[in-house]
Amino acid sequence: MMTVRRLKTYAGAQGYVYQYYFVGKRAALQSDAESPAMEFVFDVTSDRKVTYAVSVFLPDQSAKAWTAGHGRDLSEAEQYAAAKLRLFRAFDELEDVKTHGRRLVIHHALLEEALASLGVE
């Protein structure tokens, strides 16, 4: 059975309209500079011609710092929400995501800010 992916749209602050969908998540490769981390992979296009992968990394140390400050682990939905908000921030801040935003990292301060914006305690 073929998986149907929901193509979503986001209008970035730089004036580009992005289309993206969530491909999946996995543990980052041991050889990756961000490892140990969870890697969330999105396919992105801003012109409907070229689609490229964007990896959003949630380093274990960011998740552990959040857990220490909040007394509980992040849920899967919260991890995904943080990854999606990190992707949106790249759409808003980077003029060329394809060139400069293929590897995004969720540092602890950004994780706190993203989840607080959603009302997560």
C-alpha positions as CSV (number, residue, x, y, z in Angstrom):
1,M,0.0,0.0,0.0
2,M,1.3,3.4,-0.9
3,T,1.6,6.0,1.8
4,V,-0.3,9.2,1.0
5,R,1.7,12.2,2.3
6,R,-0.1,15.4,3.1
7,L,1.6,18.3,1.3
8,K,1.4,21.4,3.4
9,T,2.1,25.0,2.6
10,Y,3.9,27.7,4.6
11,A,4.4,31.3,3.5
12,G,7.8,32.4,4.8
13,A,8.7,35.9,6.0
14,Q,11.2,36.2,3.1
15,G,8.3,36.1,0.6
16,Y,8.7,32.5,-0.5
17,V,5.9,30.0,-0.3
18,Y,7.1,26.6,0.7
19,Q,5.5,23.3,0.3
20,Y,6.7,20.5,2.5
21,Y,5.8,17.1,3.9
22,F,7.1,15.0,6.8
23,V,9.1,12.0,5.5
24,G,9.9,10.5,8.9
25,K,12.2,10.4,11.9
26,R,15.1,8.3,12.9
27,A,18.0,8.2,15.2
28,A,20.8,10.3,13.7
29,L,23.6,8.3,12.3
30,Q,26.5,7.7,14.8
31,S,28.9,9.4,12.4
32,D,26.7,12.6,12.2
33,A,28.1,15.7,13.9
34,E,24.8,16.2,15.7
35,S,24.6,12.6,17.1
36,P,23.3,11.5,19.5
37,A,20.0,13.1,18.2
38,M,16.7,12.4,16.6
39,E,16.6,13.4,13.0
40,F,13.3,14.6,11.5
41,V,13.3,14.6,7.7
42,F,11.1,16.8,5.6
43,D,10.9,17.1,1.8
44,V,10.6,20.8,0.8
45,T,10.0,22.7,-2.4
46,S,9.6,26.5,-3.0
47,D,9.2,26.3,-6.8
48,R,7.3,23.0,-7.3
49,K,10.1,21.8,-9.6
50,V,13.0,20.9,-7.2
51,T,12.3,19.0,-4.0
52,Y,15.1,18.5,-1.5
53,A,15.4,17.0,1.9
54,V,15.8,19.1,5.1
55,S,16.9,17.4,8.3
56,V,16.0,18.9,11.6
57,F,18.0,17.5,14.5
58,L,16.9,17.3,18.1
59,P,20.1,16.6,20.0
60,D,19.7,14.3,23.0
61,Q,21.4,17.0,25.2
62,S,18.6,19.5,24.2
63,A,15.9,17.0,25.1
64,K,17.6,16.0,28.3
65,A,17.9,19.6,29.4
66,W,14.2,20.2,28.7
67,T,13.3,17.1,30.7
68,A,15.5,18.3,33.6
69,G,13.7,21.6,33.6
70,H,10.2,20.3,33.3
71,G,10.3,17.1,35.2
72,R,9.1,14.9,32.3
73,D,10.1,13.6,28.9
74,L,9.0,15.2,25.7
75,S,6.2,13.4,24.0
76,E,6.6,12.3,20.4
77,A,4.0,15.0,19.4
78,E,6.1,17.6,21.2
79,Q,9.3,16.5,19.5
80,Y,7.6,16.7,16.1
81,A,6.1,20.1,16.9
82,A,9.5,21.5,17.9
83,A,11.0,20.1,14.6
84,K,8.3,21.7,12.5
85,L,8.7,25.0,14.3
86,R,12.4,24.9,13.6
87,L,11.7,24.3,9.9
88,F,9.3,27.2,9.9
89,R,11.9,29.4,11.5
90,A,14.3,28.5,8.7
91,F,11.6,29.4,6.1
92,D,11.2,32.8,7.8
93,E,14.8,33.6,8.4
94,L,16.8,32.1,5.5
95,E,16.6,33.5,2.0
96,D,17.9,30.3,0.5
97,V,16.8,27.3,2.5
98,K,18.0,24.9,-0.2
99,T,21.6,26.1,0.1
100,H,21.8,27.2,3.7
101,G,19.1,25.3,5.6
102,R,19.4,21.6,4.8
103,R,20.6,20.8,8.3
104,L,18.8,22.5,11.2
105,V,19.4,22.0,14.9
106,I,17.1,22.5,17.8
107,H,19.3,23.8,20.6
108,H,17.9,23.9,24.1
109,A,17.0,27.6,24.1
110,L,15.1,27.2,20.9
111,L,13.4,24.1,22.1
112,E,12.2,26.0,25.2
113,E,11.0,28.9,23.1
114,A,9.2,26.8,20.5
115,L,7.3,24.7,23.0
116,A,6.5,27.7,25.2
117,S,4.9,29.4,22.1
118,L,2.6,26.3,21.9
119,G,1.8,26.5,25.6
120,V,3.7,23.3,26.5
121,E,4.9,23.2,30.1
